[in-house]
């Protein structure tokens, strides 16, 4: 006997209904693809090979007077490059009169659209938290754990080099 026997219309109705419901459930389960947004912060330069610092070393570039944490000059220090699971993270800090005035991510994972999407929302949050906290004791951004941890470590190394 055939499953769609014309002598049994209820069976046909039930099979058609089950197929329709299954199709609707599958369609609703699909997640739409969103195109990634890229960070367009003009203060964050694209990573380059000249910005790389070997772990354990710190590169400092003075812009203005170079002094200790109590001086009134402006000091810009680049932290260590921290290797994370998804790529290197490196932070540059500008300190003026013993206060953090700017934090810039020099290197961060951006090899694929997902990295770009994650970092487009994580880096501004990490920057604002570092400026508010005036230290490397900042919260981890949900969904960007590895980048957050690398950011904190690089920030701490830059602050140590700056004398804060």
Backbone as ProteinMPNN parsed JSONL, in Angstrom:
{"seq_chain_A": "XXXXXXXXXXXXXXXXXXXXXXXXXXXXXXXXXXXXXXXXXXXXXXXXXXXXXXXXXXXXXXXXXXXXXXXXXXXXXXXXXXXXXXXXXXXXXXXXXXXXXXXXXXXXXXXXXXXXXXXXXXXXXXXXXXXXXXXXXXXXXXXXXXXXXXXXXXXXXXXXXXXX", "coords_chain_A": {"N_chain_A": [[0.82, -1.192, 0.0], [0.402, 2.206, -0.647], [1.699, 5.18, 0.974], [0.267, 7.528, 0.715], [-2.393, 6.906, 0.225], [-5.459, 7.22, -1.46], [-7.744, 6.447, -0.236], [-7.471, 7.028, 2.372], [-7.716, 9.893, 3.563], [-7.13, 11.354, 5.909], [-4.629, 10.516, 6.73], [-3.026, 11.609, 4.721], [-3.419, 14.36, 5.212], [-2.307, 14.6, 7.781], [0.402, 13.881, 7.269], [1.143, 15.895, 5.436], [0.811, 18.118, 7.075], [2.726, 17.633, 9.099], [5.076, 17.735, 7.578], [5.016, 20.409, 6.729], [5.176, 21.782, 9.191], [7.698, 20.892, 10.064], [9.331, 22.022, 8.082], [8.925, 24.776, 8.572], [9.977, 25.003, 11.167], [12.674, 24.409, 10.648], [13.342, 26.603, 8.989], [13.014, 28.743, 10.782], [15.031, 28.173, 12.533], [17.35, 28.895, 11.285], [20.008, 31.232, 11.317], [20.334, 34.586, 10.457], [22.851, 35.927, 8.316], [25.069, 38.404, 9.243], [26.829, 41.164, 8.066], [30.224, 41.88, 8.865], [31.337, 44.608, 10.917], [33.86, 46.998, 10.638], [36.444, 48.381, 12.615], [36.664, 51.837, 12.672], [38.241, 53.716, 13.83], [40.2, 56.464, 13.76], [42.397, 56.923, 15.297], [43.513, 54.506, 15.812], [46.035, 52.877, 14.418], [46.65, 50.706, 11.62], [47.886, 47.399, 12.133], [51.351, 46.834, 11.829], [54.469, 45.485, 10.686], [56.554, 46.875, 11.84], [55.579, 47.708, 14.257], [55.734, 45.65, 15.971], [56.753, 44.178, 18.973], [59.057, 42.299, 20.735], [58.214, 39.719, 23.1], [58.667, 40.55, 26.483], [60.174, 42.768, 26.056], [59.917, 46.313, 25.888], [58.753, 48.955, 23.98], [59.239, 52.348, 23.887], [57.976, 55.45, 22.925], [58.68, 58.667, 23.013], [56.691, 61.57, 23.228], [57.067, 64.623, 23.497], [58.082, 65.786, 26.714], [60.069, 63.42, 28.366], [59.594, 61.693, 31.204], [59.318, 60.825, 34.706], [56.51, 59.326, 36.491], [55.444, 61.445, 37.933], [55.967, 63.721, 36.517], [55.176, 66.561, 34.366], [55.123, 66.161, 31.684], [54.279, 64.619, 28.512], [54.021, 61.23, 27.834], [54.407, 58.498, 25.709], [53.924, 55.122, 25.57], [54.548, 51.855, 24.405], [53.13, 48.759, 24.983], [54.0, 45.302, 25.813], [53.829, 42.759, 23.276], [51.248, 40.541, 23.365], [50.674, 37.192, 22.953], [47.77, 35.693, 21.982], [45.166, 33.198, 21.834], [43.873, 33.704, 19.408], [45.482, 35.482, 18.105], [48.026, 38.132, 18.075], [48.054, 40.726, 20.595], [48.482, 44.096, 21.251], [49.123, 47.119, 23.003], [49.145, 50.671, 23.075], [49.945, 53.342, 25.19], [49.212, 56.619, 26.278], [50.451, 58.901, 28.511], [49.909, 61.609, 30.645], [50.937, 63.911, 32.963], [50.901, 61.94, 34.948], [48.483, 60.652, 34.49], [46.388, 58.501, 32.56], [45.811, 59.319, 29.316], [45.219, 58.439, 26.797], [44.527, 55.4, 25.111], [45.493, 53.02, 22.838], [44.887, 50.375, 20.639], [47.366, 48.684, 19.142], [48.064, 46.298, 17.878], [45.888, 43.645, 17.077], [43.695, 40.793, 16.857], [42.593, 40.322, 13.584], [42.19, 38.772, 11.388], [40.06, 37.471, 10.167], [36.569, 37.841, 9.235], [35.013, 37.389, 11.556], [36.772, 37.905, 13.712], [37.153, 40.625, 13.221], [34.567, 41.569, 13.627], [34.127, 40.97, 16.354], [36.189, 42.461, 17.602], [35.521, 45.024, 16.82], [33.535, 45.864, 18.522], [34.595, 45.209, 21.006], [37.141, 46.467, 21.469], [36.679, 49.369, 21.653], [35.184, 49.345, 24.06], [37.011, 48.274, 25.898], [38.971, 50.256, 25.793], [37.585, 52.531, 26.798], [37.026, 51.635, 29.378], [39.613, 51.342, 30.417], [40.485, 53.99, 30.395], [38.675, 55.083, 32.196], [39.189, 53.61, 34.543], [41.843, 54.122, 34.945], [43.876, 52.301, 35.093], [45.102, 48.908, 34.622], [43.238, 47.245, 35.586], [40.605, 46.16, 34.508], [37.333, 45.197, 33.322], [36.566, 42.102, 31.687], [35.504, 41.818, 28.336], [32.532, 40.391, 27.35], [32.439, 37.649, 25.204], [34.763, 38.324, 23.986], [36.999, 37.271, 25.285], [39.725, 36.34, 25.1], [40.986, 38.406, 23.681], [40.487, 40.491, 25.477], [41.955, 39.675, 27.745], [44.566, 39.651, 26.698], [44.755, 42.364, 26.059], [44.616, 43.545, 28.61], [47.004, 42.537, 29.763], [48.995, 43.588, 28.045], [48.465, 46.299, 28.388], [49.066, 46.566, 31.12], [51.84, 46.069, 31.051], [52.682, 48.268, 29.565], [51.923, 50.361, 31.277], [53.562, 49.771, 33.447], [56.067, 50.274, 32.292], [55.793, 52.977, 31.861], [55.897, 53.889, 34.363], [53.759, 53.925, 36.092]], "CA_chain_A": [[0.0, 0.0, 0.0], [1.084, 3.493, -0.737], [1.465, 5.996, 2.17], [-0.705, 8.58, 0.419], [-3.54, 6.229, -0.342], [-6.598, 8.119, -1.57], [-8.816, 5.973, 0.631], [-7.197, 7.492, 3.73], [-7.379, 11.319, 3.456], [-6.6, 11.86, 7.169], [-3.195, 10.227, 6.722], [-2.417, 12.626, 3.841], [-3.469, 15.635, 5.912], [-1.322, 14.544, 8.873], [1.737, 13.881, 6.678], [1.371, 17.235, 4.885], [0.955, 19.035, 8.213], [4.018, 17.359, 9.732], [6.104, 18.243, 6.681], [4.955, 21.872, 6.78], [5.693, 22.21, 10.497], [9.142, 20.632, 10.05], [9.941, 23.042, 7.232], [8.874, 26.069, 9.267], [10.947, 24.931, 12.273], [14.013, 24.526, 10.058], [13.544, 27.984, 8.541], [13.155, 29.608, 11.942], [16.288, 27.85, 13.208], [18.462, 29.529, 10.576], [20.383, 32.562, 11.788], [20.728, 35.399, 9.306], [24.247, 36.355, 8.283], [25.266, 39.846, 9.302], [28.159, 41.519, 7.612], [31.003, 42.433, 9.974], [31.699, 46.019, 10.876], [35.275, 47.168, 10.882], [36.754, 49.546, 13.438], [37.079, 52.967, 11.847], [38.853, 54.686, 14.722], [41.369, 57.008, 13.078], [43.521, 56.918, 16.222], [44.076, 53.158, 15.864], [46.668, 52.545, 13.156], [46.64, 49.306, 11.253], [49.089, 46.766, 12.604], [52.42, 46.704, 10.853], [55.575, 44.707, 11.221], [57.423, 47.742, 12.629], [54.982, 47.931, 15.566], [55.889, 44.45, 16.764], [57.758, 44.194, 20.027], [59.213, 40.945, 21.239], [57.779, 39.584, 24.481], [59.684, 40.854, 27.466], [60.756, 44.072, 25.753], [58.923, 47.36, 25.762], [59.203, 50.067, 23.164], [58.633, 53.61, 24.298], [58.208, 56.554, 22.008], [58.317, 59.882, 23.736], [56.162, 62.691, 22.461], [57.137, 65.673, 24.505], [59.069, 65.491, 27.74], [60.06, 62.062, 28.873], [59.914, 61.786, 32.614], [58.699, 59.849, 35.587], [55.054, 59.457, 36.571], [55.053, 62.703, 38.544], [56.3, 64.857, 35.666], [54.045, 67.146, 33.659], [55.268, 65.865, 30.27], [53.472, 63.572, 27.91], [54.83, 60.069, 27.501], [53.681, 57.447, 25.007], [54.635, 53.859, 25.756], [53.907, 50.698, 23.785], [53.245, 47.577, 25.831], [54.45, 44.047, 25.213], [52.907, 42.026, 22.427], [50.764, 39.352, 24.063], [50.144, 36.209, 22.02], [46.539, 35.053, 22.448], [44.737, 32.067, 21.006], [43.429, 34.159, 18.101], [46.46, 36.376, 17.495], [48.708, 39.042, 18.995], [47.398, 41.94, 21.074], [49.452, 45.064, 21.757], [48.469, 48.363, 23.359], [49.973, 51.863, 23.261], [49.342, 54.198, 26.211], [49.726, 57.97, 26.412], [50.323, 59.34, 29.9], [50.22, 63.019, 30.839], [50.835, 64.299, 34.375], [50.578, 60.778, 35.755], [47.147, 60.134, 34.167], [46.244, 57.906, 31.236], [44.981, 60.193, 28.485], [44.808, 57.736, 25.587], [44.906, 53.998, 24.977], [45.274, 52.614, 21.455], [45.266, 49.002, 20.302], [48.28, 48.704, 18.0], [47.855, 45.011, 17.217], [44.775, 42.858, 17.589], [43.275, 39.82, 15.844], [41.681, 40.823, 12.55], [42.448, 37.95, 10.208], [38.836, 37.025, 9.508], [35.427, 38.713, 9.553], [34.541, 37.2, 12.93], [37.693, 38.686, 14.543], [36.856, 42.04, 12.995], [33.282, 41.863, 14.27], [34.316, 40.935, 17.805], [37.042, 43.56, 18.041], [34.897, 46.322, 16.547], [32.8, 46.293, 19.714], [35.367, 44.972, 22.236], [38.226, 47.431, 21.673], [36.208, 50.629, 22.239], [34.783, 49.128, 25.45], [38.232, 48.115, 26.685], [39.619, 51.573, 25.846], [36.857, 53.419, 27.707], [37.202, 51.132, 30.737], [40.979, 51.656, 30.85], [40.541, 55.43, 30.679], [37.892, 55.338, 33.406], [39.823, 52.976, 35.695], [43.211, 54.634, 35.067], [44.742, 51.167, 35.398], [44.824, 47.73, 33.807], [42.206, 46.465, 36.28], [39.365, 46.41, 33.768], [36.502, 44.015, 33.121], [36.661, 41.373, 30.427], [34.335, 41.99, 27.478], [31.908, 39.115, 27.042], [32.581, 37.272, 23.805], [36.112, 38.687, 23.544], [37.795, 36.958, 26.466], [41.153, 36.267, 24.807], [41.426, 39.76, 23.347], [40.446, 41.274, 26.712], [43.082, 39.284, 28.598], [45.781, 40.165, 26.059], [44.699, 43.824, 26.19], [44.958, 43.852, 29.998], [48.415, 42.241, 29.991], [49.793, 44.572, 27.318], [48.243, 47.577, 29.062], [49.833, 46.562, 32.368], [53.262, 46.21, 30.749], [52.908, 49.655, 29.151], [51.837, 51.2, 32.476], [54.784, 49.518, 34.212], [57.156, 50.986, 31.618], [55.556, 54.399, 32.027], [56.125, 54.22, 35.767], [52.489, 54.062, 36.822]], "C_chain_A": [[0.856, 1.246, 0.0], [0.714, 4.366, 0.463], [0.412, 7.076, 1.954], [-1.945, 7.996, -0.275], [-4.759, 7.155, -0.323], [-7.768, 7.671, -0.71], [-8.632, 6.461, 2.064], [-6.788, 8.97, 3.693], [-6.799, 11.887, 4.753], [-5.09, 11.646, 7.251], [-2.466, 11.261, 5.868], [-2.361, 13.972, 4.526], [-2.421, 15.673, 7.011], [0.105, 14.602, 8.326], [2.077, 15.261, 6.11], [1.575, 18.249, 6.014], [2.313, 18.855, 8.893], [5.166, 17.894, 8.877], [6.155, 19.763, 6.721], [5.544, 22.392, 8.087], [7.208, 22.006, 10.554], [9.878, 21.681, 9.217], [9.983, 24.403, 7.905], [9.883, 26.098, 10.41], [12.368, 25.075, 11.736], [14.298, 25.945, 9.592], [13.759, 28.938, 9.713], [14.471, 29.369, 12.684], [17.492, 28.491, 12.527], [18.731, 30.918, 11.14], [20.83, 33.375, 10.583], [22.19, 35.823, 9.426], [24.302, 37.872, 8.318], [26.675, 40.155, 8.864], [28.923, 42.184, 8.752], [31.243, 43.918, 9.793], [33.152, 46.138, 11.284], [35.478, 48.429, 11.709], [37.255, 50.655, 12.528], [37.656, 54.086, 12.697], [40.14, 55.186, 14.08], [42.588, 57.017, 13.98], [44.176, 55.548, 16.294], [44.689, 52.809, 14.522], [46.594, 51.051, 12.891], [47.938, 48.665, 11.718], [50.107, 46.635, 11.484], [53.556, 45.959, 11.498], [56.497, 45.566, 12.061], [56.874, 47.986, 14.031], [55.18, 46.74, 16.49], [57.025, 44.59, 17.761], [57.86, 42.78, 20.551], [58.771, 40.864, 22.683], [58.947, 39.809, 25.437], [60.35, 42.194, 27.227], [59.638, 45.077, 25.58], [59.523, 48.481, 24.935], [58.494, 51.319, 23.621], [58.955, 54.679, 23.286], [57.75, 57.808, 22.692], [57.758, 60.925, 22.808], [56.058, 63.848, 23.439], [58.223, 65.311, 25.488], [58.93, 64.045, 28.177], [60.473, 62.114, 30.321], [59.231, 60.706, 33.405], [57.211, 60.153, 35.727], [54.612, 60.788, 37.172], [55.322, 63.907, 37.666], [55.069, 65.359, 34.915], [54.101, 66.863, 32.167], [54.336, 64.765, 29.815], [54.397, 62.452, 27.477], [53.94, 59.041, 26.825], [54.521, 56.176, 25.07], [53.829, 52.736, 25.111], [54.171, 49.477, 24.645], [53.76, 46.378, 25.072], [53.381, 43.491, 24.282], [52.533, 40.747, 23.161], [50.155, 38.414, 23.028], [48.91, 35.554, 22.641], [46.206, 33.903, 21.512], [44.407, 32.506, 19.577], [44.385, 35.141, 17.439], [47.047, 37.34, 18.514], [47.854, 40.253, 19.365], [48.482, 42.835, 21.661], [48.771, 46.411, 21.92], [49.506, 49.471, 23.507], [49.225, 52.819, 24.192], [50.008, 55.565, 26.17], [49.404, 58.448, 27.823], [50.735, 60.8, 29.975], [49.957, 63.355, 32.306], [50.397, 63.134, 35.255], [49.212, 60.18, 35.508], [47.138, 59.578, 32.754], [45.307, 58.793, 30.425], [44.513, 59.506, 27.211], [45.315, 56.302, 25.637], [44.53, 53.576, 23.564], [45.713, 51.176, 21.269], [46.105, 49.056, 19.031], [48.12, 47.431, 17.185], [46.681, 44.315, 17.884], [44.335, 41.904, 16.496], [42.282, 40.435, 14.866], [41.849, 40.051, 11.25], [41.186, 37.513, 9.47], [37.681, 37.925, 9.924], [34.923, 38.569, 10.986], [35.443, 37.959, 13.909], [37.388, 40.173, 14.428], [35.567, 42.437, 13.698], [33.432, 41.934, 15.784], [35.088, 42.161, 18.269], [36.458, 44.931, 17.751], [34.043, 46.79, 17.724], [33.622, 46.142, 20.99], [36.407, 46.057, 22.487], [37.753, 48.789, 22.189], [35.775, 50.488, 23.705], [36.006, 49.016, 26.353], [38.946, 49.452, 26.852], [38.92, 52.472, 26.866], [36.99, 52.953, 29.159], [38.592, 51.455, 31.265], [41.106, 53.14, 31.189], [39.778, 55.76, 31.967], [38.591, 54.795, 34.646], [41.212, 53.539, 35.97], [44.174, 53.535, 35.506], [44.397, 50.029, 34.445], [43.796, 46.82, 34.468], [40.846, 46.775, 35.662], [38.627, 45.095, 33.575], [36.762, 43.401, 31.755], [35.373, 41.596, 29.639], [33.804, 40.611, 27.107], [31.985, 38.836, 25.549], [33.951, 37.597, 23.239], [37.096, 38.431, 24.683], [39.289, 36.986, 26.175], [41.714, 37.648, 24.464], [41.476, 40.62, 24.608], [41.642, 40.959, 27.606], [44.399, 39.781, 28.023], [45.885, 41.672, 26.188], [45.131, 44.232, 27.598], [46.447, 43.646, 30.26], [49.316, 43.26, 29.289], [49.672, 45.948, 27.95], [49.054, 47.654, 30.35], [51.329, 46.728, 32.099], [53.599, 47.633, 30.304], [52.866, 50.592, 30.36], [53.071, 51.012, 33.369], [55.966, 50.28, 33.613], [57.02, 52.502, 31.764], [55.763, 54.852, 33.475], [54.859, 54.439, 36.556], [52.165, 52.8, 37.586]], "O_chain_A": [[1.926, 1.283, 0.607], [-0.423, 4.323, 0.934], [-0.258, 7.492, 2.899], [-2.455, 8.557, -1.245], [-5.056, 7.789, 0.689], [-8.694, 8.449, -0.48], [-9.539, 6.322, 2.885], [-5.596, 9.263, 3.787], [-6.025, 12.842, 4.687], [-4.362, 12.489, 7.775], [-1.398, 11.737, 6.253], [-1.348, 14.666, 4.433], [-1.717, 16.672, 7.159], [0.939, 15.317, 8.883], [3.196, 15.741, 6.293], [2.422, 19.136, 5.909], [2.973, 19.84, 9.224], [6.127, 18.448, 9.41], [7.242, 20.341, 6.746], [6.327, 23.342, 8.082], [7.924, 22.876, 11.05], [10.936, 22.167, 9.62], [10.988, 25.107, 7.81], [10.57, 27.101, 10.606], [13.179, 25.794, 12.319], [15.407, 26.44, 9.79], [14.594, 29.839, 9.638], [14.967, 30.256, 13.38], [18.551, 28.615, 13.142], [17.804, 31.683, 11.406], [21.623, 32.896, 9.772], [22.691, 36.049, 10.528], [23.657, 38.543, 7.513], [27.617, 39.468, 9.26], [28.35, 42.959, 9.518], [31.341, 44.421, 8.673], [33.608, 45.438, 12.189], [34.773, 49.422, 11.529], [38.155, 50.446, 11.715], [37.573, 55.259, 12.335], [41.072, 54.409, 13.878], [43.712, 57.11, 13.487], [45.296, 55.435, 16.793], [43.968, 52.479, 13.58], [46.489, 50.242, 13.813], [48.985, 49.313, 11.702], [49.759, 46.358, 10.337], [53.604, 45.817, 12.72], [57.179, 45.032, 12.936], [57.614, 48.425, 14.911], [54.831, 46.808, 17.668], [58.114, 45.06, 17.429], [56.841, 42.13, 20.785], [58.928, 41.83, 23.43], [60.057, 39.323, 25.221], [61.03, 42.708, 28.115], [58.533, 44.722, 25.17], [60.658, 48.902, 25.162], [57.268, 51.338, 23.729], [60.096, 54.795, 22.84], [56.556, 57.994, 22.927], [58.288, 61.145, 21.719], [55.047, 64.006, 24.124], [59.176, 64.612, 25.144], [57.826, 63.523, 28.335], [61.586, 62.534, 30.637], [58.637, 59.784, 32.845], [56.712, 61.12, 35.151], [53.483, 61.213, 36.929], [54.943, 65.021, 38.028], [54.051, 64.671, 34.838], [53.205, 67.288, 31.438], [53.698, 64.081, 30.615], [55.423, 62.685, 26.838], [52.847, 58.744, 27.308], [55.685, 56.166, 24.67], [52.608, 52.667, 25.244], [55.318, 49.197, 24.995], [53.937, 46.419, 23.854], [52.187, 43.72, 24.476], [53.404, 39.961, 23.535], [49.23, 38.793, 22.309], [48.998, 34.934, 23.701], [46.894, 33.676, 20.518], [44.641, 31.751, 18.633], [44.127, 35.591, 16.323], [46.626, 37.369, 19.67], [47.05, 40.738, 18.569], [49.299, 42.391, 22.467], [47.948, 46.808, 21.095], [50.61, 49.24, 24.001], [48.034, 53.075, 24.013], [51.228, 55.662, 26.041], [48.257, 58.407, 28.27], [51.774, 61.191, 29.441], [48.867, 63.105, 32.818], [49.619, 63.313, 36.192], [48.802, 59.281, 36.241], [47.795, 60.111, 31.86], [44.152, 58.995, 30.799], [43.528, 59.928, 26.604], [46.403, 56.033, 26.147], [43.388, 53.752, 23.14], [46.803, 50.799, 21.699], [45.609, 49.431, 17.968], [48.048, 47.474, 15.956], [46.505, 44.389, 19.1], [44.574, 42.17, 15.318], [41.263, 40.996, 15.268], [41.675, 40.594, 10.159], [41.237, 37.216, 8.277], [37.812, 38.696, 10.875], [34.45, 39.545, 11.569], [34.942, 38.591, 14.838], [37.369, 40.89, 15.428], [35.483, 43.511, 14.293], [32.92, 42.855, 16.42], [34.686, 42.827, 19.223], [36.86, 45.912, 18.376], [33.849, 47.993, 17.903], [33.385, 46.86, 21.961], [36.541, 46.523, 23.619], [38.381, 49.327, 23.1], [35.976, 51.405, 24.501], [36.036, 49.591, 27.441], [39.466, 49.751, 27.927], [39.575, 53.099, 27.698], [37.059, 53.779, 30.07], [38.742, 51.806, 32.436], [41.764, 53.501, 32.164], [40.199, 56.625, 32.735], [38.588, 55.446, 35.691], [41.71, 53.448, 37.093], [45.158, 53.796, 36.198], [43.527, 50.158, 33.583], [43.514, 45.735, 33.96], [40.051, 47.539, 36.208], [39.218, 44.018, 33.654], [37.129, 44.087, 30.801], [34.281, 41.567, 30.205], [34.547, 39.766, 26.609], [31.637, 39.687, 24.73], [34.27, 37.187, 22.124], [37.925, 39.284, 25.001], [40.049, 37.597, 26.928], [42.8, 38.008, 24.916], [42.413, 41.399, 24.785], [42.268, 41.864, 28.158], [45.255, 40.273, 28.758], [46.973, 42.206, 26.402], [45.923, 45.16, 27.76], [47.085, 44.478, 30.905], [50.289, 43.737, 29.874], [50.655, 46.683, 28.041], [49.661, 48.684, 30.643], [52.014, 47.444, 32.829], [54.67, 48.149, 30.625], [53.678, 51.511, 30.461], [53.562, 51.967, 33.97], [56.769, 50.862, 34.342], [58.02, 53.221, 31.786], [55.799, 56.048, 33.765], [54.892, 55.088, 37.602], [51.136, 52.732, 38.258]]}, "name": "protein", "num_of_chains": 1, "seq": "XXXXXXXXXXXXXXXXXXXXXXXXXXXXXXXXXXXXXXXXXXXXXXXXXXXXXXXXXXXXXXXXXXXXXXXXXXXXXXXXXXXXXXXXXXXXXXXXXXXXXXXXXXXXXXXXXXXXXXXXXXXXXXXXXXXXXXXXXXXXXXXXXXXXXXXXXXXXXXXXXXXX"}
